[in-house]
Amino acid sequence: MEEQNFRSFNVVGPQVRKIRNQQAMTQAKLAQKCQLAGWDISREGIAKIESGLRNVFDREIILLAKVLKVHFSRLFPGRLK
């Protein structure tokens, strides 16, 4: 499977970036909040999620929603709802 096709499986990443930017939060701050919530992830890990280079597990989606203080459905683009 080509890299470009593989990226399409991560629909959450761009939404994470959008919400994080709306909250004026840096990737480093998001990573720090995730770490405080029990997820060992770096700023680089957040960057990979946002750019679609890393898939996100279901439990990570729930944690991201909690840290970003949004309902988990907000992490999915409108076309999937």
LUMLUMDREN-2810 file (N, C-alpha, C; in Angstrom, 1 decimal):
<atoms>
<atom><aa>M</aa><ch>A</ch><at>N</at><xx>0.8</xx><yy>-1.2</yy><zz>0.0</zz></atom>
<atom><aa>M</aa><ch>A</ch><at>CA</at><xx>0.0</xx><yy>0.0</yy><zz>0.0</zz></atom>
<atom><aa>M</aa><ch>A</ch><at>C</at><xx>0.9</xx><yy>1.2</yy><zz>0.0</zz></atom>
<atom><aa>E</aa><ch>A</ch><at>N</at><xx>0.6</xx><yy>2.2</yy><zz>-0.9</zz></atom>
<atom><aa>E</aa><ch>A</ch><at>CA</at><xx>1.4</xx><yy>3.4</yy><zz>-1.0</zz></atom>
<atom><aa>E</aa><ch>A</ch><at>C</at><xx>1.1</xx><yy>4.3</yy><zz>0.3</zz></atom>
<atom><aa>E</aa><ch>A</ch><at>N</at><xx>2.2</xx><yy>5.1</yy><zz>0.6</zz></atom>
<atom><aa>E</aa><ch>A</ch><at>CA</at><xx>2.1</xx><yy>6.0</yy><zz>1.7</zz></atom>
<atom><aa>E</aa><ch>A</ch><at>C</at><xx>0.9</xx><yy>6.9</yy><zz>1.6</zz></atom>
<atom><aa>Q</aa><ch>A</ch><at>N</at><xx>0.6</xx><yy>7.5</yy><zz>0.4</zz></atom>
<atom><aa>Q</aa><ch>A</ch><at>CA</at><xx>-0.5</xx><yy>8.4</yy><zz>0.3</zz></atom>
<atom><aa>Q</aa><ch>A</ch><at>C</at><xx>-1.8</xx><yy>7.7</yy><zz>0.6</zz></atom>
<atom><aa>N</aa><ch>A</ch><at>N</at><xx>-2.0</xx><yy>6.5</yy><zz>0.1</zz></atom>
<atom><aa>N</aa><ch>A</ch><at>CA</at><xx>-3.2</xx><yy>5.8</yy><zz>0.4</zz></atom>
<atom><aa>N</aa><ch>A</ch><at>C</at><xx>-3.3</xx><yy>5.5</yy><zz>1.9</zz></atom>
<atom><aa>F</aa><ch>A</ch><at>N</at><xx>-2.2</xx><yy>5.1</yy><zz>2.5</zz></atom>
<atom><aa>F</aa><ch>A</ch><at>CA</at><xx>-2.2</xx><yy>4.8</yy><zz>3.9</zz></atom>
<atom><aa>F</aa><ch>A</ch><at>C</at><xx>-2.7</xx><yy>6.0</yy><zz>4.8</zz></atom>
<atom><aa>R</aa><ch>A</ch><at>N</at><xx>-2.3</xx><yy>7.2</yy><zz>4.4</zz></atom>
<atom><aa>R</aa><ch>A</ch><at>CA</at><xx>-2.6</xx><yy>8.4</yy><zz>5.1</zz></atom>
<atom><aa>R</aa><ch>A</ch><at>C</at><xx>-4.1</xx><yy>8.6</yy><zz>5.2</zz></atom>
<atom><aa>S</aa><ch>A</ch><at>N</at><xx>-4.8</xx><yy>8.2</yy><zz>4.2</zz></atom>
<atom><aa>S</aa><ch>A</ch><at>CA</at><xx>-6.3</xx><yy>8.4</yy><zz>4.1</zz></atom>
<atom><aa>S</aa><ch>A</ch><at>C</at><xx>-7.0</xx><yy>7.7</yy><zz>5.2</zz></atom>
<atom><aa>F</aa><ch>A</ch><at>N</at><xx>-6.4</xx><yy>6.7</yy><zz>5.9</zz></atom>
<atom><aa>F</aa><ch>A</ch><at>CA</at><xx>-7.0</xx><yy>6.0</yy><zz>7.0</zz></atom>
<atom><aa>F</aa><ch>A</ch><at>C</at><xx>-7.0</xx><yy>6.8</yy><zz>8.3</zz></atom>
<atom><aa>N</aa><ch>A</ch><at>N</at><xx>-6.2</xx><yy>7.9</yy><zz>8.4</zz></atom>
<atom><aa>N</aa><ch>A</ch><at>CA</at><xx>-6.2</xx><yy>8.7</yy><zz>9.6</zz></atom>
<atom><aa>N</aa><ch>A</ch><at>C</at><xx>-7.0</xx><yy>9.9</yy><zz>9.3</zz></atom>
<atom><aa>V</aa><ch>A</ch><at>N</at><xx>-8.3</xx><yy>9.9</yy><zz>9.6</zz></atom>
<atom><aa>V</aa><ch>A</ch><at>CA</at><xx>-9.2</xx><yy>11.0</yy><zz>9.4</zz></atom>
<atom><aa>V</aa><ch>A</ch><at>C</at><xx>-9.2</xx><yy>12.0</yy><zz>10.6</zz></atom>
<atom><aa>V</aa><ch>A</ch><at>N</at><xx>-8.7</xx><yy>11.5</yy><zz>11.7</zz></atom>
<atom><aa>V</aa><ch>A</ch><at>CA</at><xx>-8.7</xx><yy>12.2</yy><zz>13.0</zz></atom>
<atom><aa>V</aa><ch>A</ch><at>C</at><xx>-7.7</xx><yy>13.3</yy><zz>13.1</zz></atom>
<atom><aa>G</aa><ch>A</ch><at>N</at><xx>-6.5</xx><yy>13.0</yy><zz>12.5</zz></atom>
<atom><aa>G</aa><ch>A</ch><at>CA</at><xx>-5.4</xx><yy>14.0</yy><zz>12.6</zz></atom>
<atom><aa>G</aa><ch>A</ch><at>C</at><xx>-5.7</xx><yy>15.4</yy><zz>12.2</zz></atom>
<atom><aa>P</aa><ch>A</ch><at>N</at><xx>-6.2</xx><yy>15.6</yy><zz>11.0</zz></atom>
<atom><aa>P</aa><ch>A</ch><at>CA</at><xx>-6.5</xx><yy>17.0</yy><zz>10.7</zz></atom>
<atom><aa>P</aa><ch>A</ch><at>C</at><xx>-7.5</xx><yy>17.7</yy><zz>11.6</zz></atom>
<atom><aa>Q</aa><ch>A</ch><at>N</at><xx>-8.4</xx><yy>16.9</yy><zz>12.1</zz></atom>
<atom><aa>Q</aa><ch>A</ch><at>CA</at><xx>-9.4</xx><yy>17.5</yy><zz>13.1</zz></atom>
<atom><aa>Q</aa><ch>A</ch><at>C</at><xx>-8.7</xx><yy>17.8</yy><zz>14.4</zz></atom>
<atom><aa>V</aa><ch>A</ch><at>N</at><xx>-7.8</xx><yy>17.0</yy><zz>14.9</zz></atom>
<atom><aa>V</aa><ch>A</ch><at>CA</at><xx>-7.1</xx><yy>17.3</yy><zz>16.1</zz></atom>
<atom><aa>V</aa><ch>A</ch><at>C</at><xx>-6.3</xx><yy>18.6</yy><zz>15.9</zz></atom>
<atom><aa>R</aa><ch>A</ch><at>N</at><xx>-5.7</xx><yy>18.8</yy><zz>14.7</zz></atom>
<atom><aa>R</aa><ch>A</ch><at>CA</at><xx>-4.9</xx><yy>20.0</yy><zz>14.4</zz></atom>
<atom><aa>R</aa><ch>A</ch><at>C</at><xx>-5.9</xx><yy>21.2</yy><zz>14.5</zz></atom>
<atom><aa>K</aa><ch>A</ch><at>N</at><xx>-7.0</xx><yy>21.1</yy><zz>13.8</zz></atom>
<atom><aa>K</aa><ch>A</ch><at>CA</at><xx>-8.0</xx><yy>22.2</yy><zz>13.7</zz></atom>
<atom><aa>K</aa><ch>A</ch><at>C</at><xx>-8.5</xx><yy>22.6</yy><zz>15.1</zz></atom>
<atom><aa>I</aa><ch>A</ch><at>N</at><xx>-8.9</xx><yy>21.6</yy><zz>15.9</zz></atom>
<atom><aa>I</aa><ch>A</ch><at>CA</at><xx>-9.4</xx><yy>21.9</yy><zz>17.3</zz></atom>
<atom><aa>I</aa><ch>A</ch><at>C</at><xx>-8.3</xx><yy>22.5</yy><zz>18.1</zz></atom>
<atom><aa>R</aa><ch>A</ch><at>N</at><xx>-7.1</xx><yy>21.9</yy><zz>18.0</zz></atom>
<atom><aa>R</aa><ch>A</ch><at>CA</at><xx>-5.9</xx><yy>22.4</yy><zz>18.8</zz></atom>
<atom><aa>R</aa><ch>A</ch><at>C</at><xx>-5.6</xx><yy>23.9</yy><zz>18.5</zz></atom>
<atom><aa>N</aa><ch>A</ch><at>N</at><xx>-5.6</xx><yy>24.2</yy><zz>17.2</zz></atom>
<atom><aa>N</aa><ch>A</ch><at>CA</at><xx>-5.4</xx><yy>25.6</yy><zz>16.7</zz></atom>
<atom><aa>N</aa><ch>A</ch><at>C</at><xx>-6.5</xx><yy>26.5</yy><zz>17.2</zz></atom>
<atom><aa>Q</aa><ch>A</ch><at>N</at><xx>-7.7</xx><yy>26.0</yy><zz>17.2</zz></atom>
<atom><aa>Q</aa><ch>A</ch><at>CA</at><xx>-8.9</xx><yy>26.9</yy><zz>17.6</zz></atom>
<atom><aa>Q</aa><ch>A</ch><at>C</at><xx>-8.7</xx><yy>27.2</yy><zz>19.1</zz></atom>
<atom><aa>Q</aa><ch>A</ch><at>N</at><xx>-8.0</xx><yy>26.3</yy><zz>19.9</zz></atom>
<atom><aa>Q</aa><ch>A</ch><at>CA</at><xx>-7.8</xx><yy>26.5</yy><zz>21.3</zz></atom>
<atom><aa>Q</aa><ch>A</ch><at>C</at><xx>-6.5</xx><yy>27.2</yy><zz>21.6</zz></atom>
<atom><aa>A</aa><ch>A</ch><at>N</at><xx>-5.8</xx><yy>27.7</yy><zz>20.5</zz></atom>
<atom><aa>A</aa><ch>A</ch><at>CA</at><xx>-4.5</xx><yy>28.3</yy><zz>20.6</zz></atom>
<atom><aa>A</aa><ch>A</ch><at>C</at><xx>-3.5</xx><yy>27.5</yy><zz>21.5</zz></atom>
<atom><aa>M</aa><ch>A</ch><at>N</at><xx>-3.5</xx><yy>26.2</yy><zz>21.2</zz></atom>
<atom><aa>M</aa><ch>A</ch><at>CA</at><xx>-2.6</xx><yy>25.3</yy><zz>21.9</zz></atom>
<atom><aa>M</aa><ch>A</ch><at>C</at><xx>-1.5</xx><yy>24.8</yy><zz>21.0</zz></atom>
<atom><aa>T</aa><ch>A</ch><at>N</at><xx>-0.3</xx><yy>24.7</yy><zz>21.5</zz></atom>
<atom><aa>T</aa><ch>A</ch><at>CA</at><xx>0.8</xx><yy>24.2</yy><zz>20.7</zz></atom>
<atom><aa>T</aa><ch>A</ch><at>C</at><xx>0.7</xx><yy>22.7</yy><zz>20.7</zz></atom>
<atom><aa>Q</aa><ch>A</ch><at>N</at><xx>1.4</xx><yy>22.0</yy><zz>19.8</zz></atom>
<atom><aa>Q</aa><ch>A</ch><at>CA</at><xx>1.6</xx><yy>20.6</yy><zz>19.8</zz></atom>
<atom><aa>Q</aa><ch>A</ch><at>C</at><xx>2.3</xx><yy>20.1</yy><zz>21.1</zz></atom>
<atom><aa>A</aa><ch>A</ch><at>N</at><xx>3.2</xx><yy>20.9</yy><zz>21.6</zz></atom>
<atom><aa>A</aa><ch>A</ch><at>CA</at><xx>4.0</xx><yy>20.5</yy><zz>22.8</zz></atom>
<atom><aa>A</aa><ch>A</ch><at>C</at><xx>3.0</xx><yy>20.6</yy><zz>24.0</zz></atom>
<atom><aa>K</aa><ch>A</ch><at>N</at><xx>2.1</xx><yy>21.6</yy><zz>24.1</zz></atom>
<atom><aa>K</aa><ch>A</ch><at>CA</at><xx>1.2</xx><yy>21.7</yy><zz>25.2</zz></atom>
<atom><aa>K</aa><ch>A</ch><at>C</at><xx>0.2</xx><yy>20.5</yy><zz>25.1</zz></atom>
<atom><aa>L</aa><ch>A</ch><at>N</at><xx>-0.3</xx><yy>20.2</yy><zz>23.9</zz></atom>
<atom><aa>L</aa><ch>A</ch><at>CA</at><xx>-1.2</xx><yy>19.0</yy><zz>23.8</zz></atom>
<atom><aa>L</aa><ch>A</ch><at>C</at><xx>-0.5</xx><yy>17.7</yy><zz>24.2</zz></atom>
<atom><aa>A</aa><ch>A</ch><at>N</at><xx>0.7</xx><yy>17.5</yy><zz>23.8</zz></atom>
<atom><aa>A</aa><ch>A</ch><at>CA</at><xx>1.4</xx><yy>16.4</yy><zz>24.2</zz></atom>
<atom><aa>A</aa><ch>A</ch><at>C</at><xx>1.6</xx><yy>16.3</yy><zz>25.8</zz></atom>
<atom><aa>Q</aa><ch>A</ch><at>N</at><xx>1.9</xx><yy>17.5</yy><zz>26.4</zz></atom>
<atom><aa>Q</aa><ch>A</ch><at>CA</at><xx>2.0</xx><yy>17.5</yy><zz>27.8</zz></atom>
<atom><aa>Q</aa><ch>A</ch><at>C</at><xx>0.7</xx><yy>17.2</yy><zz>28.5</zz></atom>
<atom><aa>K</aa><ch>A</ch><at>N</at><xx>-0.4</xx><yy>17.7</yy><zz>28.0</zz></atom>
<atom><aa>K</aa><ch>A</ch><at>CA</at><xx>-1.7</xx><yy>17.4</yy><zz>28.6</zz></atom>
<atom><aa>K</aa><ch>A</ch><at>C</at><xx>-2.1</xx><yy>15.9</yy><zz>28.4</zz></atom>
<atom><aa>C</aa><ch>A</ch><at>N</at><xx>-1.7</xx><yy>15.3</yy><zz>27.3</zz></atom>
<atom><aa>C</aa><ch>A</ch><at>CA</at><xx>-1.9</xx><yy>13.9</yy><zz>27.1</zz></atom>
<atom><aa>C</aa><ch>A</ch><at>C</at><xx>-1.1</xx><yy>13.1</yy><zz>28.1</zz></atom>
<atom><aa>Q</aa><ch>A</ch><at>N</at><xx>0.2</xx><yy>13.5</yy><zz>28.3</zz></atom>
<atom><aa>Q</aa><ch>A</ch><at>CA</at><xx>1.0</xx><yy>12.8</yy><zz>29.2</zz></atom>
<atom><aa>Q</aa><ch>A</ch><at>C</at><xx>0.4</xx><yy>12.9</yy><zz>30.6</zz></atom>
<atom><aa>L</aa><ch>A</ch><at>N</at><xx>-0.1</xx><yy>14.0</yy><zz>31.0</zz></atom>
<atom><aa>L</aa><ch>A</ch><at>CA</at><xx>-0.7</xx><yy>14.1</yy><zz>32.3</zz></atom>
<atom><aa>L</aa><ch>A</ch><at>C</at><xx>-1.9</xx><yy>13.3</yy><zz>32.5</zz></atom>
<atom><aa>A</aa><ch>A</ch><at>N</at><xx>-2.6</xx><yy>13.0</yy><zz>31.4</zz></atom>
<atom><aa>A</aa><ch>A</ch><at>CA</at><xx>-3.7</xx><yy>12.1</yy><zz>31.4</zz></atom>
<atom><aa>A</aa><ch>A</ch><at>C</at><xx>-3.4</xx><yy>10.6</yy><zz>31.2</zz></atom>
<atom><aa>G</aa><ch>A</ch><at>N</at><xx>-2.1</xx><yy>10.3</yy><zz>31.1</zz></atom>
<atom><aa>G</aa><ch>A</ch><at>CA</at><xx>-1.6</xx><yy>8.9</yy><zz>31.1</zz></atom>
<atom><aa>G</aa><ch>A</ch><at>C</at><xx>-1.2</xx><yy>8.4</yy><zz>29.8</zz></atom>
<atom><aa>W</aa><ch>A</ch><at>N</at><xx>-1.0</xx><yy>9.2</yy><zz>28.8</zz></atom>
<atom><aa>W</aa><ch>A</ch><at>CA</at><xx>-0.6</xx><yy>8.7</yy><zz>27.5</zz></atom>
<atom><aa>W</aa><ch>A</ch><at>C</at><xx>0.8</xx><yy>9.2</yy><zz>27.2</zz></atom>
<atom><aa>D</aa><ch>A</ch><at>N</at><xx>1.7</xx><yy>8.3</yy><zz>27.1</zz></atom>
<atom><aa>D</aa><ch>A</ch><at>CA</at><xx>3.1</xx><yy>8.7</yy><zz>26.8</zz></atom>
<atom><aa>D</aa><ch>A</ch><at>C</at><xx>3.3</xx><yy>9.0</yy><zz>25.4</zz></atom>
<atom><aa>I</aa><ch>A</ch><at>N</at><xx>3.1</xx><yy>10.3</yy><zz>25.0</zz></atom>
<atom><aa>I</aa><ch>A</ch><at>CA</at><xx>3.3</xx><yy>10.7</yy><zz>23.6</zz></atom>
<atom><aa>I</aa><ch>A</ch><at>C</at><xx>4.1</xx><yy>12.0</yy><zz>23.6</zz></atom>
<atom><aa>S</aa><ch>A</ch><at>N</at><xx>4.9</xx><yy>12.2</yy><zz>22.6</zz></atom>
<atom><aa>S</aa><ch>A</ch><at>CA</at><xx>5.7</xx><yy>13.4</yy><zz>22.5</zz></atom>
<atom><aa>S</aa><ch>A</ch><at>C</at><xx>5.1</xx><yy>14.4</yy><zz>21.5</zz></atom>
<atom><aa>R</aa><ch>A</ch><at>N</at><xx>5.7</xx><yy>15.6</yy><zz>21.4</zz></atom>
<atom><aa>R</aa><ch>A</ch><at>CA</at><xx>5.2</xx><yy>16.6</yy><zz>20.5</zz></atom>
<atom><aa>R</aa><ch>A</ch><at>C</at><xx>5.3</xx><yy>16.0</yy><zz>19.1</zz></atom>
<atom><aa>E</aa><ch>A</ch><at>N</at><xx>6.4</xx><yy>15.2</yy><zz>18.8</zz></atom>
<atom><aa>E</aa><ch>A</ch><at>CA</at><xx>6.6</xx><yy>14.6</yy><zz>17.5</zz></atom>
<atom><aa>E</aa><ch>A</ch><at>C</at><xx>5.5</xx><yy>13.6</yy><zz>17.2</zz></atom>
<atom><aa>G</aa><ch>A</ch><at>N</at><xx>5.1</xx><yy>12.9</yy><zz>18.2</zz></atom>
<atom><aa>G</aa><ch>A</ch><at>CA</at><xx>3.9</xx><yy>12.0</yy><zz>18.0</zz></atom>
<atom><aa>G</aa><ch>A</ch><at>C</at><xx>2.7</xx><yy>12.7</yy><zz>17.6</zz></atom>
<atom><aa>I</aa><ch>A</ch><at>N</at><xx>2.4</xx><yy>13.8</yy><zz>18.3</zz></atom>
<atom><aa>I</aa><ch>A</ch><at>CA</at><xx>1.2</xx><yy>14.6</yy><zz>18.0</zz></atom>
<atom><aa>I</aa><ch>A</ch><at>C</at><xx>1.3</xx><yy>15.1</yy><zz>16.5</zz></atom>
<atom><aa>A</aa><ch>A</ch><at>N</at><xx>2.5</xx><yy>15.6</yy><zz>16.1</zz></atom>
<atom><aa>A</aa><ch>A</ch><at>CA</at><xx>2.8</xx><yy>16.1</yy><zz>14.8</zz></atom>
<atom><aa>A</aa><ch>A</ch><at>C</at><xx>2.5</xx><yy>15.0</yy><zz>13.8</zz></atom>
<atom><aa>K</aa><ch>A</ch><at>N</at><xx>2.9</xx><yy>13.7</yy><zz>14.1</zz></atom>
<atom><aa>K</aa><ch>A</ch><at>CA</at><xx>2.7</xx><yy>12.6</yy><zz>13.1</zz></atom>
<atom><aa>K</aa><ch>A</ch><at>C</at><xx>1.2</xx><yy>12.3</yy><zz>13.0</zz></atom>
<atom><aa>I</aa><ch>A</ch><at>N</at><xx>0.5</xx><yy>12.4</yy><zz>14.1</zz></atom>
<atom><aa>I</aa><ch>A</ch><at>CA</at><xx>-1.0</xx><yy>12.1</yy><zz>14.1</zz></atom>
<atom><aa>I</aa><ch>A</ch><at>C</at><xx>-1.6</xx><yy>13.2</yy><zz>13.2</zz></atom>
<atom><aa>E</aa><ch>A</ch><at>N</at><xx>-1.3</xx><yy>14.5</yy><zz>13.5</zz></atom>
<atom><aa>E</aa><ch>A</ch><at>CA</at><xx>-1.9</xx><yy>15.6</yy><zz>12.8</zz></atom>
<atom><aa>E</aa><ch>A</ch><at>C</at><xx>-1.6</xx><yy>15.5</yy><zz>11.3</zz></atom>
<atom><aa>S</aa><ch>A</ch><at>N</at><xx>-0.5</xx><yy>15.0</yy><zz>10.9</zz></atom>
<atom><aa>S</aa><ch>A</ch><at>CA</at><xx>-0.1</xx><yy>15.0</yy><zz>9.5</zz></atom>
<atom><aa>S</aa><ch>A</ch><at>C</at><xx>-0.5</xx><yy>13.7</yy><zz>8.8</zz></atom>
<atom><aa>G</aa><ch>A</ch><at>N</at><xx>-1.1</xx><yy>12.8</yy><zz>9.6</zz></atom>
<atom><aa>G</aa><ch>A</ch><at>CA</at><xx>-1.6</xx><yy>11.5</yy><zz>9.0</zz></atom>
<atom><aa>G</aa><ch>A</ch><at>C</at><xx>-0.5</xx><yy>10.4</yy><zz>8.9</zz></atom>
<atom><aa>L</aa><ch>A</ch><at>N</at><xx>0.6</xx><yy>10.6</yy><zz>9.5</zz></atom>
<atom><aa>L</aa><ch>A</ch><at>CA</at><xx>1.7</xx><yy>9.7</yy><zz>9.4</zz></atom>
<atom><aa>L</aa><ch>A</ch><at>C</at><xx>1.6</xx><yy>8.6</yy><zz>10.5</zz></atom>
<atom><aa>R</aa><ch>A</ch><at>N</at><xx>0.7</xx><yy>8.8</yy><zz>11.5</zz></atom>
<atom><aa>R</aa><ch>A</ch><at>CA</at><xx>0.5</xx><yy>7.8</yy><zz>12.5</zz></atom>
<atom><aa>R</aa><ch>A</ch><at>C</at><xx>-1.0</xx><yy>7.6</yy><zz>12.7</zz></atom>
<atom><aa>N</aa><ch>A</ch><at>N</at><xx>-1.4</xx><yy>6.4</yy><zz>12.7</zz></atom>
<atom><aa>N</aa><ch>A</ch><at>CA</at><xx>-2.8</xx><yy>6.1</yy><zz>13.0</zz></atom>
<atom><aa>N</aa><ch>A</ch><at>C</at><xx>-3.1</xx><yy>6.3</yy><zz>14.5</zz></atom>
<atom><aa>V</aa><ch>A</ch><at>N</at><xx>-4.4</xx><yy>6.4</yy><zz>14.8</zz></atom>
<atom><aa>V</aa><ch>A</ch><at>CA</at><xx>-4.8</xx><yy>6.7</yy><zz>16.2</zz></atom>
<atom><aa>V</aa><ch>A</ch><at>C</at><xx>-5.7</xx><yy>5.5</yy><zz>16.6</zz></atom>
<atom><aa>F</aa><ch>A</ch><at>N</at><xx>-5.4</xx><yy>4.9</yy><zz>17.7</zz></atom>
<atom><aa>F</aa><ch>A</ch><at>CA</at><xx>-6.2</xx><yy>3.9</yy><zz>18.3</zz></atom>
<atom><aa>F</aa><ch>A</ch><at>C</at><xx>-7.4</xx><yy>4.4</yy><zz>18.9</zz></atom>
<atom><aa>D</aa><ch>A</ch><at>N</at><xx>-8.5</xx><yy>3.6</yy><zz>19.1</zz></atom>
<atom><aa>D</aa><ch>A</ch><at>CA</at><xx>-9.7</xx><yy>4.1</yy><zz>19.6</zz></atom>
<atom><aa>D</aa><ch>A</ch><at>C</at><xx>-9.6</xx><yy>4.7</yy><zz>21.0</zz></atom>
<atom><aa>R</aa><ch>A</ch><at>N</at><xx>-8.8</xx><yy>4.1</yy><zz>21.9</zz></atom>
<atom><aa>R</aa><ch>A</ch><at>CA</at><xx>-8.6</xx><yy>4.6</yy><zz>23.2</zz></atom>
<atom><aa>R</aa><ch>A</ch><at>C</at><xx>-7.9</xx><yy>6.0</yy><zz>23.2</zz></atom>
<atom><aa>E</aa><ch>A</ch><at>N</at><xx>-7.0</xx><yy>6.2</yy><zz>22.2</zz></atom>
<atom><aa>E</aa><ch>A</ch><at>CA</at><xx>-6.3</xx><yy>7.4</yy><zz>22.0</zz></atom>
<atom><aa>E</aa><ch>A</ch><at>C</at><xx>-7.3</xx><yy>8.5</yy><zz>21.5</zz></atom>
<atom><aa>I</aa><ch>A</ch><at>N</at><xx>-8.2</xx><yy>8.2</yy><zz>20.7</zz></atom>
<atom><aa>I</aa><ch>A</ch><at>CA</at><xx>-9.2</xx><yy>9.1</yy><zz>20.3</zz></atom>
<atom><aa>I</aa><ch>A</ch><at>C</at><xx>-10.0</xx><yy>9.6</yy><zz>21.5</zz></atom>
<atom><aa>I</aa><ch>A</ch><at>N</at><xx>-10.4</xx><yy>8.7</yy><zz>22.3</zz></atom>
<atom><aa>I</aa><ch>A</ch><at>CA</at><xx>-11.2</xx><yy>9.1</yy><zz>23.5</zz></atom>
<atom><aa>I</aa><ch>A</ch><at>C</at><xx>-10.4</xx><yy>10.0</yy><zz>24.4</zz></atom>
<atom><aa>L</aa><ch>A</ch><at>N</at><xx>-9.1</xx><yy>9.7</yy><zz>24.6</zz></atom>
<atom><aa>L</aa><ch>A</ch><at>CA</at><xx>-8.2</xx><yy>10.5</yy><zz>25.4</zz></atom>
<atom><aa>L</aa><ch>A</ch><at>C</at><xx>-8.0</xx><yy>11.9</yy><zz>24.8</zz></atom>
<atom><aa>L</aa><ch>A</ch><at>N</at><xx>-7.8</xx><yy>11.9</yy><zz>23.5</zz></atom>
<atom><aa>L</aa><ch>A</ch><at>CA</at><xx>-7.6</xx><yy>13.2</yy><zz>22.8</zz></atom>
<atom><aa>L</aa><ch>A</ch><at>C</at><xx>-8.8</xx><yy>14.1</yy><zz>23.0</zz></atom>
<atom><aa>A</aa><ch>A</ch><at>N</at><xx>-10.0</xx><yy>13.5</yy><zz>22.9</zz></atom>
<atom><aa>A</aa><ch>A</ch><at>CA</at><xx>-11.3</xx><yy>14.3</yy><zz>23.0</zz></atom>
<atom><aa>A</aa><ch>A</ch><at>C</at><xx>-11.3</xx><yy>14.8</yy><zz>24.5</zz></atom>
<atom><aa>K</aa><ch>A</ch><at>N</at><xx>-11.0</xx><yy>14.0</yy><zz>25.4</zz></atom>
<atom><aa>K</aa><ch>A</ch><at>CA</at><xx>-11.0</xx><yy>14.4</yy><zz>26.8</zz></atom>
<atom><aa>K</aa><ch>A</ch><at>C</at><xx>-10.0</xx><yy>15.6</yy><zz>27.1</zz></atom>
<atom><aa>V</aa><ch>A</ch><at>N</at><xx>-8.8</xx><yy>15.4</yy><zz>26.6</zz></atom>
<atom><aa>V</aa><ch>A</ch><at>CA</at><xx>-7.8</xx><yy>16.5</yy><zz>26.8</zz></atom>
<atom><aa>V</aa><ch>A</ch><at>C</at><xx>-8.2</xx><yy>17.8</yy><zz>26.0</zz></atom>
<atom><aa>L</aa><ch>A</ch><at>N</at><xx>-8.8</xx><yy>17.6</yy><zz>24.8</zz></atom>
<atom><aa>L</aa><ch>A</ch><at>CA</at><xx>-9.2</xx><yy>18.8</yy><zz>24.1</zz></atom>
<atom><aa>L</aa><ch>A</ch><at>C</at><xx>-10.6</xx><yy>19.3</yy><zz>24.5</zz></atom>
<atom><aa>K</aa><ch>A</ch><at>N</at><xx>-11.2</xx><yy>18.6</yy><zz>25.4</zz></atom>
<atom><aa>K</aa><ch>A</ch><at>CA</at><xx>-12.5</xx><yy>19.0</yy><zz>26.0</zz></atom>
<atom><aa>K</aa><ch>A</ch><at>C</at><xx>-13.6</xx><yy>19.1</yy><zz>25.0</zz></atom>
<atom><aa>V</aa><ch>A</ch><at>N</at><xx>-13.6</xx><yy>18.1</yy><zz>24.1</zz></atom>
<atom><aa>V</aa><ch>A</ch><at>CA</at><xx>-14.7</xx><yy>18.1</yy><zz>23.1</zz></atom>
<atom><aa>V</aa><ch>A</ch><at>C</at><xx>-15.3</xx><yy>16.6</yy><zz>23.1</zz></atom>
<atom><aa>H</aa><ch>A</ch><at>N</at><xx>-16.5</xx><yy>16.5</yy><zz>22.5</zz></atom>
<atom><aa>H</aa><ch>A</ch><at>CA</at><xx>-17.0</xx><yy>15.2</yy><zz>22.3</zz></atom>
<atom><aa>H</aa><ch>A</ch><at>C</at><xx>-16.2</xx><yy>14.5</yy><zz>21.3</zz></atom>
<atom><aa>F</aa><ch>A</ch><at>N</at><xx>-16.0</xx><yy>13.2</yy><zz>21.4</zz></atom>
<atom><aa>F</aa><ch>A</ch><at>CA</at><xx>-15.2</xx><yy>12.4</yy><zz>20.5</zz></atom>
<atom><aa>F</aa><ch>A</ch><at>C</at><xx>-15.6</xx><yy>12.6</yy><zz>19.0</zz></atom>
<atom><aa>S</aa><ch>A</ch><at>N</at><xx>-16.9</xx><yy>12.8</yy><zz>18.8</zz></atom>
<atom><aa>S</aa><ch>A</ch><at>CA</at><xx>-17.4</xx><yy>12.9</yy><zz>17.5</zz></atom>
<atom><aa>S</aa><ch>A</ch><at>C</at><xx>-16.9</xx><yy>14.1</yy><zz>16.7</zz></atom>
<atom><aa>R</aa><ch>A</ch><at>N</at><xx>-16.4</xx><yy>15.1</yy><zz>17.5</zz></atom>
<atom><aa>R</aa><ch>A</ch><at>CA</at><xx>-15.8</xx><yy>16.3</yy><zz>16.8</zz></atom>
<atom><aa>R</aa><ch>A</ch><at>C</at><xx>-14.5</xx><yy>16.0</yy><zz>16.2</zz></atom>
<atom><aa>L</aa><ch>A</ch><at>N</at><xx>-13.9</xx><yy>14.8</yy><zz>16.5</zz></atom>
<atom><aa>L</aa><ch>A</ch><at>CA</at><xx>-12.6</xx><yy>14.4</yy><zz>16.0</zz></atom>
<atom><aa>L</aa><ch>A</ch><at>C</at><xx>-12.7</xx><yy>13.8</yy><zz>14.6</zz></atom>
<atom><aa>F</aa><ch>A</ch><at>N</at><xx>-14.0</xx><yy>13.6</yy><zz>14.1</zz></atom>
<atom><aa>F</aa><ch>A</ch><at>CA</at><xx>-14.2</xx><yy>13.1</yy><zz>12.8</zz></atom>
<atom><aa>F</aa><ch>A</ch><at>C</at><xx>-14.7</xx><yy>14.1</yy><zz>11.9</zz></atom>
<atom><aa>P</aa><ch>A</ch><at>N</at><xx>-14.3</xx><yy>14.2</yy><zz>10.7</zz></atom>
<atom><aa>P</aa><ch>A</ch><at>CA</at><xx>-14.7</xx><yy>15.2</yy><zz>9.7</zz></atom>
<atom><aa>P</aa><ch>A</ch><at>C</at><xx>-16.2</xx><yy>15.0</yy><zz>9.4</zz></atom>
<atom><aa>G</aa><ch>A</ch><at>N</at><xx>-16.9</xx><yy>16.0</yy><zz>9.1</zz></atom>
<atom><aa>G</aa><ch>A</ch><at>CA</at><xx>-18.3</xx><yy>16.0</yy><zz>8.8</zz></atom>
<atom><aa>G</aa><ch>A</ch><at>C</at><xx>-18.8</xx><yy>15.0</yy><zz>7.8</zz></atom>
<atom><aa>R</aa><ch>A</ch><at>N</at><xx>-18.0</xx><yy>14.7</yy><zz>6.9</zz></atom>
<atom><aa>R</aa><ch>A</ch><at>CA</at><xx>-18.4</xx><yy>13.7</yy><zz>5.8</zz></atom>
<atom><aa>R</aa><ch>A</ch><at>C</at><xx>-18.6</xx><yy>12.3</yy><zz>6.4</zz></atom>
<atom><aa>L</aa><ch>A</ch><at>N</at><xx>-18.0</xx><yy>12.0</yy><zz>7.5</zz></atom>
<atom><aa>L</aa><ch>A</ch><at>CA</at><xx>-18.1</xx><yy>10.7</yy><zz>8.1</zz></atom>
<atom><aa>L</aa><ch>A</ch><at>C</at><xx>-19.3</xx><yy>10.6</yy><zz>9.1</zz></atom>
<atom><aa>K</aa><ch>A</ch><at>N</at><xx>-19.8</xx><yy>11.7</yy><zz>9.5</zz></atom>
<atom><aa>K</aa><ch>A</ch><at>CA</at><xx>-20.9</xx><yy>11.7</yy><zz>10.5</zz></atom>
<atom><aa>K</aa><ch>A</ch><at>C</at><xx>-22.2</xx><yy>11.3</yy><zz>9.9</zz></atom>
</atoms>
